[in-house]
């Protein structure tokens, strides 16, 4: 199902973590409320649950997104405003929340975003991660006209962008939660 770098290594994988002065329950109630994601995400401006019980496995979220023109400016990535659909694939209260992006036909892709929470001494550690095991419909379109050198450059720059977005997201979530 699309391009991968090899059988065991994902196309993209990134993770960041932050310590938050809150309980896992307090953190989970915020990070599983995807319509609020506009408060912390560099791209997702929010959205709404469109099917299923909100924040439970199988529920589908429609996200409204915005990307600046200078993000990997040389590559033909979506810019401006666009809509995505994603499906909750794991919802373990106070521990783990993950969602997979849908393709244009509504099928789950090998592109999963998520959060894991673990207790620490008097606080909690929030881990934000992303993994793409095979090229999504969007990545296939972006890289279809690229030669191998351009693809390698794109994957490196896009990976850096994702890693930066994860860190920014966590910093913003920390502010939202700790000021409650």
ZADO-1210 file (C-alpha; in nm, 4 decimals, padded with zeros to 6 digits):
<atoms>
<atom x="00.0000" y="00.0000" z="00.0000" code="UNK" pos="1"/>
<atom x="00.2305" y="00.2720" z="-00.1197" code="UNK" pos="2"/>
<atom x="00.5923" y="00.3616" z="-00.0774" code="UNK" pos="3"/>
<atom x="00.7904" y="00.2775" z="00.2332" code="UNK" pos="4"/>
<atom x="01.1593" y="00.3173" z="00.3065" code="UNK" pos="5"/>
<atom x="01.1864" y="-00.0552" z="00.3920" code="UNK" pos="6"/>
<atom x="00.9812" y="-00.3265" z="00.5586" code="UNK" pos="7"/>
<atom x="01.0668" y="-00.2266" z="00.9175" code="UNK" pos="8"/>
<atom x="01.1211" y="00.1487" z="00.9036" code="UNK" pos="9"/>
<atom x="00.8319" y="00.3920" z="00.8673" code="UNK" pos="10"/>
<atom x="00.8330" y="00.6673" z="00.6080" code="UNK" pos="11"/>
<atom x="00.7925" y="00.9211" z="00.8899" code="UNK" pos="12"/>
<atom x="00.8200" y="00.8798" z="01.2627" code="UNK" pos="13"/>
<atom x="00.8460" y="01.1524" z="01.5227" code="UNK" pos="14"/>
<atom x="00.7905" y="01.1877" z="01.8944" code="UNK" pos="15"/>
<atom x="00.8154" y="01.4620" z="02.1539" code="UNK" pos="16"/>
<atom x="00.7319" y="01.4764" z="02.5231" code="UNK" pos="17"/>
<atom x="00.6703" y="01.7327" z="02.7928" code="UNK" pos="18"/>
<atom x="00.6072" y="01.7369" z="03.1665" code="UNK" pos="19"/>
<atom x="00.2715" y="01.8884" z="03.2636" code="UNK" pos="20"/>
<atom x="00.1564" y="01.9801" z="03.6139" code="UNK" pos="21"/>
<atom x="-00.1738" y="01.7914" z="03.5891" code="UNK" pos="22"/>
<atom x="-00.3196" y="01.4467" z="03.6390" code="UNK" pos="23"/>
<atom x="-00.3518" y="01.2011" z="03.3501" code="UNK" pos="24"/>
<atom x="-00.7303" y="01.2472" z="03.3765" code="UNK" pos="25"/>
<atom x="-00.7028" y="01.6246" z="03.3329" code="UNK" pos="26"/>
<atom x="-00.4693" y="01.5859" z="03.0359" code="UNK" pos="27"/>
<atom x="-00.6756" y="01.3161" z="02.8661" code="UNK" pos="28"/>
<atom x="-00.9942" y="01.5230" z="02.8890" code="UNK" pos="29"/>
<atom x="-00.8198" y="01.7976" z="02.6903" code="UNK" pos="30"/>
<atom x="-00.6214" y="01.6001" z="02.4290" code="UNK" pos="31"/>
<atom x="-00.9153" y="01.3742" z="02.3407" code="UNK" pos="32"/>
<atom x="-01.1355" y="01.6782" z="02.2710" code="UNK" pos="33"/>
<atom x="-01.0250" y="01.7187" z="01.9078" code="UNK" pos="34"/>
<atom x="-01.2634" y="02.0102" z="01.8349" code="UNK" pos="35"/>
<atom x="-01.0402" y="02.2112" z="02.0724" code="UNK" pos="36"/>
<atom x="-00.7239" y="02.1305" z="01.8746" code="UNK" pos="37"/>
<atom x="-00.7202" y="02.4803" z="01.7269" code="UNK" pos="38"/>
<atom x="-00.6007" y="02.5934" z="02.0702" code="UNK" pos="39"/>
<atom x="-00.2715" y="02.4056" z="02.0293" code="UNK" pos="40"/>
<atom x="-00.2147" y="02.2652" z="01.6807" code="UNK" pos="41"/>
<atom x="00.0046" y="02.4514" z="01.4301" code="UNK" pos="42"/>
<atom x="-00.2245" y="02.3288" z="01.1482" code="UNK" pos="43"/>
<atom x="-00.5570" y="02.1950" z="01.2734" code="UNK" pos="44"/>
<atom x="-00.7845" y="02.4869" z="01.3494" code="UNK" pos="45"/>
<atom x="-01.0508" y="02.2692" z="01.5114" code="UNK" pos="46"/>
<atom x="-01.3469" y="02.0879" z="01.3644" code="UNK" pos="47"/>
<atom x="-01.6240" y="01.8563" z="01.4713" code="UNK" pos="48"/>
<atom x="-01.7114" y="01.4954" z="01.5359" code="UNK" pos="49"/>
<atom x="-01.9133" y="01.3688" z="01.2385" code="UNK" pos="50"/>
<atom x="-01.9838" y="01.0047" z="01.3280" code="UNK" pos="51"/>
<atom x="-01.9672" y="00.7888" z="01.6381" code="UNK" pos="52"/>
<atom x="-01.9502" y="00.8726" z="02.0043" code="UNK" pos="53"/>
<atom x="-01.6979" y="01.1590" z="02.0350" code="UNK" pos="54"/>
<atom x="-01.3463" y="01.0589" z="02.1435" code="UNK" pos="55"/>
<atom x="-01.4126" y="00.6836" z="02.1294" code="UNK" pos="56"/>
<atom x="-01.2636" y="00.4213" z="01.8986" code="UNK" pos="57"/>
<atom x="-01.4362" y="00.4376" z="01.5603" code="UNK" pos="58"/>
<atom x="-01.5513" y="00.8003" z="01.5929" code="UNK" pos="59"/>
<atom x="-01.4678" y="01.0186" z="01.2924" code="UNK" pos="60"/>
<atom x="-01.3504" y="01.3781" z="01.3233" code="UNK" pos="61"/>
<atom x="-01.3590" y="01.6374" z="01.0457" code="UNK" pos="62"/>
<atom x="-01.0679" y="01.8763" z="01.0931" code="UNK" pos="63"/>
<atom x="-01.0343" y="02.2225" z="00.9448" code="UNK" pos="64"/>
<atom x="-00.6685" y="02.2899" z="00.8699" code="UNK" pos="65"/>
<atom x="-00.4468" y="02.5753" z="00.7557" code="UNK" pos="66"/>
<atom x="-00.0867" y="02.5697" z="00.6363" code="UNK" pos="67"/>
<atom x="00.1357" y="02.8697" z="00.5658" code="UNK" pos="68"/>
<atom x="00.2907" y="02.9132" z="00.2190" code="UNK" pos="69"/>
<atom x="00.6489" y="02.8843" z="00.3462" code="UNK" pos="70"/>
<atom x="00.6160" y="02.5257" z="00.4788" code="UNK" pos="71"/>
<atom x="00.8554" y="02.3191" z="00.2625" code="UNK" pos="72"/>
<atom x="00.7961" y="02.5971" z="00.0100" code="UNK" pos="73"/>
<atom x="00.9566" y="02.4205" z="-00.2876" code="UNK" pos="74"/>
<atom x="00.7302" y="02.1103" z="-00.2634" code="UNK" pos="75"/>
<atom x="00.3719" y="02.0872" z="-00.3929" code="UNK" pos="76"/>
<atom x="00.2084" y="02.0455" z="-00.0515" code="UNK" pos="77"/>
<atom x="-00.1414" y="02.1660" z="00.0295" code="UNK" pos="78"/>
<atom x="-00.1376" y="02.5285" z="00.1374" code="UNK" pos="79"/>
<atom x="-00.4068" y="02.7538" z="00.2721" code="UNK" pos="80"/>
<atom x="-00.7200" y="02.5886" z="00.4122" code="UNK" pos="81"/>
<atom x="-00.8314" y="02.2263" z="00.3675" code="UNK" pos="82"/>
<atom x="-01.0385" y="01.9597" z="00.5407" code="UNK" pos="83"/>
<atom x="-00.9305" y="01.6191" z="00.6701" code="UNK" pos="84"/>
<atom x="-01.1158" y="01.3242" z="00.8160" code="UNK" pos="85"/>
<atom x="-00.9635" y="01.1014" z="01.0792" code="UNK" pos="86"/>
<atom x="-01.0821" y="00.8053" z="01.2815" code="UNK" pos="87"/>
<atom x="-01.0047" y="00.7348" z="01.6453" code="UNK" pos="88"/>
<atom x="-00.8192" y="00.4033" z="01.6557" code="UNK" pos="89"/>
<atom x="-00.7268" y="00.3919" z="02.0264" code="UNK" pos="90"/>
<atom x="-00.9056" y="00.5606" z="02.3148" code="UNK" pos="91"/>
<atom x="-00.7828" y="00.4405" z="02.6535" code="UNK" pos="92"/>
<atom x="-00.8909" y="00.7063" z="02.9053" code="UNK" pos="93"/>
<atom x="-00.6062" y="00.8680" z="03.0970" code="UNK" pos="94"/>
<atom x="-00.3448" y="00.6715" z="02.8949" code="UNK" pos="95"/>
<atom x="-00.3599" y="00.6776" z="02.5143" code="UNK" pos="96"/>
<atom x="-00.5482" y="00.8559" z="02.2381" code="UNK" pos="97"/>
<atom x="-00.4683" y="00.7926" z="01.8675" code="UNK" pos="98"/>
<atom x="-00.6296" y="00.8663" z="01.5343" code="UNK" pos="99"/>
<atom x="-00.5628" y="00.7573" z="01.1749" code="UNK" pos="100"/>
<atom x="-00.6096" y="00.9877" z="00.8779" code="UNK" pos="101"/>
<atom x="-00.8621" y="00.8846" z="00.6122" code="UNK" pos="102"/>
<atom x="-00.8011" y="00.8893" z="00.2388" code="UNK" pos="103"/>
<atom x="-01.0489" y="01.0506" z="-00.0024" code="UNK" pos="104"/>
<atom x="-01.2536" y="00.7274" z="-00.0080" code="UNK" pos="105"/>
<atom x="-01.2888" y="00.7287" z="00.3720" code="UNK" pos="106"/>
<atom x="-01.0418" y="00.4461" z="00.4409" code="UNK" pos="107"/>
<atom x="-00.7937" y="00.4583" z="00.7279" code="UNK" pos="108"/>
<atom x="-00.4398" y="00.5180" z="00.6061" code="UNK" pos="109"/>
<atom x="-00.1082" y="00.4195" z="00.7641" code="UNK" pos="110"/>
<atom x="-00.0795" y="00.7698" z="00.9104" code="UNK" pos="111"/>
<atom x="-00.1423" y="00.7740" z="01.2852" code="UNK" pos="112"/>
<atom x="-00.1167" y="01.0657" z="01.5275" code="UNK" pos="113"/>
<atom x="-00.1445" y="01.0158" z="01.9002" code="UNK" pos="114"/>
<atom x="-00.0811" y="01.1002" z="02.2608" code="UNK" pos="115"/>
<atom x="00.0360" y="00.8814" z="02.5480" code="UNK" pos="116"/>
<atom x="00.0233" y="00.9914" z="02.9123" code="UNK" pos="117"/>
<atom x="00.2208" y="00.8550" z="03.2039" code="UNK" pos="118"/>
<atom x="00.2314" y="00.9664" z="03.5647" code="UNK" pos="119"/>
<atom x="00.5505" y="01.1211" z="03.6973" code="UNK" pos="120"/>
<atom x="00.6432" y="01.2548" z="04.0415" code="UNK" pos="121"/>
<atom x="00.3503" y="01.4866" z="04.1154" code="UNK" pos="122"/>
<atom x="00.2844" y="01.5560" z="03.7483" code="UNK" pos="123"/>
<atom x="00.2404" y="01.3736" z="03.4178" code="UNK" pos="124"/>
<atom x="00.4434" y="01.3253" z="03.1032" code="UNK" pos="125"/>
<atom x="00.2573" y="01.3801" z="02.7777" code="UNK" pos="126"/>
<atom x="00.4083" y="01.2172" z="02.4685" code="UNK" pos="127"/>
<atom x="00.2887" y="01.3269" z="02.1236" code="UNK" pos="128"/>
<atom x="00.3794" y="01.1015" z="01.8333" code="UNK" pos="129"/>
<atom x="00.3258" y="01.0504" z="01.4637" code="UNK" pos="130"/>
<atom x="00.3958" y="00.7489" z="01.2464" code="UNK" pos="131"/>
<atom x="00.3403" y="00.6944" z="00.8757" code="UNK" pos="132"/>
<atom x="00.4251" y="00.3399" z="00.7705" code="UNK" pos="133"/>
<atom x="00.3331" y="00.3793" z="00.4037" code="UNK" pos="134"/>
<atom x="00.2833" y="00.6783" z="00.1796" code="UNK" pos="135"/>
<atom x="-00.0611" y="00.8292" z="00.2170" code="UNK" pos="136"/>
<atom x="-00.2692" y="00.9447" z="-00.0743" code="UNK" pos="137"/>
<atom x="-00.1376" y="01.2983" z="-00.0133" code="UNK" pos="138"/>
<atom x="00.2287" y="01.1968" z="00.0020" code="UNK" pos="139"/>
<atom x="00.1928" y="00.9940" z="-00.3184" code="UNK" pos="140"/>
<atom x="00.0514" y="01.3025" z="-00.4913" code="UNK" pos="141"/>
<atom x="00.3201" y="01.5334" z="-00.3530" code="UNK" pos="142"/>
<atom x="00.6096" y="01.3081" z="-00.4542" code="UNK" pos="143"/>
<atom x="00.4745" y="01.1662" z="-00.7823" code="UNK" pos="144"/>
<atom x="00.6793" y="01.4033" z="-01.0012" code="UNK" pos="145"/>
<atom x="00.9924" y="01.3971" z="-00.7828" code="UNK" pos="146"/>
<atom x="01.3132" y="01.2091" z="-00.8584" code="UNK" pos="147"/>
<atom x="01.4824" y="01.0090" z="-00.5806" code="UNK" pos="148"/>
<atom x="01.7000" y="01.3028" z="-00.4689" code="UNK" pos="149"/>
<atom x="01.3985" y="01.5325" z="-00.4408" code="UNK" pos="150"/>
<atom x="01.2023" y="01.2643" z="-00.2536" code="UNK" pos="151"/>
<atom x="01.4857" y="01.2194" z="-00.0034" code="UNK" pos="152"/>
<atom x="01.5008" y="01.5967" z="00.0472" code="UNK" pos="153"/>
<atom x="01.1243" y="01.6175" z="00.0881" code="UNK" pos="154"/>
<atom x="01.1090" y="01.3311" z="00.3407" code="UNK" pos="155"/>
<atom x="01.3888" y="01.4918" z="00.5456" code="UNK" pos="156"/>
<atom x="01.2332" y="01.8405" z="00.5428" code="UNK" pos="157"/>
<atom x="00.8801" y="01.7118" z="00.6038" code="UNK" pos="158"/>
<atom x="01.0069" y="01.4973" z="00.8912" code="UNK" pos="159"/>
<atom x="01.1713" y="01.8043" z="01.0452" code="UNK" pos="160"/>
<atom x="00.8441" y="01.9979" z="01.0032" code="UNK" pos="161"/>
<atom x="00.6457" y="01.7234" z="01.1776" code="UNK" pos="162"/>
<atom x="00.8953" y="01.7006" z="01.4651" code="UNK" pos="163"/>
<atom x="00.8735" y="02.0778" z="01.5117" code="UNK" pos="164"/>
<atom x="00.4934" y="02.0684" z="01.5037" code="UNK" pos="165"/>
<atom x="00.4839" y="01.7990" z="01.7730" code="UNK" pos="166"/>
<atom x="00.7019" y="02.0082" z="02.0049" code="UNK" pos="167"/>
<atom x="00.4978" y="02.3252" z="01.9445" code="UNK" pos="168"/>
<atom x="00.1749" y="02.1347" z="02.0049" code="UNK" pos="169"/>
<atom x="00.2993" y="02.0052" z="02.3409" code="UNK" pos="170"/>
<atom x="00.4126" y="02.3497" z="02.4563" code="UNK" pos="171"/>
<atom x="00.0702" y="02.4914" z="02.3704" code="UNK" pos="172"/>
<atom x="-00.1171" y="02.2043" z="02.5382" code="UNK" pos="173"/>
<atom x="00.0896" y="02.2563" z="02.8532" code="UNK" pos="174"/>
<atom x="-00.0155" y="02.6221" z="02.8638" code="UNK" pos="175"/>
<atom x="-00.3834" y="02.5353" z="02.8060" code="UNK" pos="176"/>
<atom x="-00.3880" y="02.2694" z="03.0776" code="UNK" pos="177"/>
<atom x="-00.1809" y="02.4458" z="03.3401" code="UNK" pos="178"/>
<atom x="-00.3867" y="02.7662" z="03.3224" code="UNK" pos="179"/>
<atom x="-00.7189" y="02.5811" z="03.3783" code="UNK" pos="180"/>
</atoms>
